[in-house]
């Protein structure tokens, strides 16, 4: 009598039930999962130092389109108004910086998470609503006095109230840390050597065929006969020294707060 191998119907039936149950459980789990996370990310890197580092990254990666001051140009939008079409929140801006915006000229940047958040913090600091109120204006005024800023700014250097009125916080920050980065022609440095070897330095105000008018370093207006000069040249640099490394991050925020407090003054 032949041995007939019978199928293990009970085992197959049980396996089918288990498989079907697992598939059903998996489908239910999938349906329960949200298709788009509703969790909003918040920026964990918002200290003054983070904003400072974000500014450096912004200038190296974003300034070619958005401008060094964030005001736009070369196809990039103005980021200083605080109004963004796509970046409706901090986490949305974080994703845009990292991934770009499809169908637009905005690319994604291969930055670390911390670098991306620092750039986001810096961009938000450009808008008046986010930039104002950062820092102690009263202490900033004390720092301006201690560093003898008014010795120049009360003479031939730009009036601080006027400069604050016409510059954003990021531009003021750059003027303090990198004064040679952007200098208006009327503040270019002039240097001339008189017969006899005496050297004069100052700011050239006017020049014609026979003479040059200069505001010297002591704030005196001088008219110099070109016939008395052995050499002269104008350099597109500022007479203002850089305060990078001289002011810590808190000091810088306090000075910026003081400058912003002057915006109700002269225009």
Secondary structure, 3 states (H helix, E strand, C coil): CCCCCCCCHHHHHHHHHHHHHHHHHHHHHHHHCCCCCCCCCCCCCCCHHHHHHHHHHHHHHCHHHHCCCCCCECCECCCCCCCCCCCCCHHHHHHHHHHCCCCCCCCCCCCCHHHHHHHHHHHHHHCHHHHCCCCCHHHHHHHHHHCCCHHHHCCCCCCHHHHHHHCCHHHHHHHHHCCCCCCCHHHCEEEEEECCCCEEEEEEEEECCCEEEEEECCCCEEEEEHHHEEEEEEECCCCCCCCECCECHHHHHHHHHHHHHHHHCCC
